[in-house]
Structure formats: structure tokens, C-alpha cells
Amino acid sequence: MRKGTFSIEGFLAKQRASMANRLISGSHRKGRILDIGCGEWPFFLIDTQFSKKYGLDRLCFKIDKKNANISKVNLINYNIES
């Protein structure tokens, strides 16, 4: 089963993003964040408050970039094992 298949993944990603937004100071969130293994739909990156967001995964991304939330995420299709 791929990451993000169940709705619980979206819920847990929102919880992790909320915690990151609370614990990481605003000055650091003006920088960049990298989510290695972000999956086909980068729930965590969508909900975090960083100036630049990067997602790295081996999955092919078939996401409609017209969505305002996802348009701010830079997705990189990369197989880290190779």
C-alpha cells in the first residue's frame, strides 16, 4: 500500500505540520524545508508554514498544480535508492 492511501495519512500529516508550525520559530520558517519521502500527495508540506517547500519521492507526481496550496511546493521525482 502506498503512503497516503488512507485518509488517516492526511490527518496525521496535518497533526505533524501543526506541531512543526508551533515548535519551529518563525525566523526559521522563513527558510526552506525538505520532506524526503513525501509521497504522491505531500500532505505535510501543504500544511506547514515555510517560505520554500520541497518534496522528494520516487513516485510520479500527478498533481494539478493549479491548486493554490500545492503550487507553493516544489516536488522532485527522485529514487534515493539509485
Protein Blocks (a to p, Z undefined) as FASTA:
>chain_A
ZZhkamklmmmmmmmmmmmmmmpcfklmmmccddehkbjblfklmmpccfbdcdddfbdc
dbdfkbmklmmpccddddfkZZ
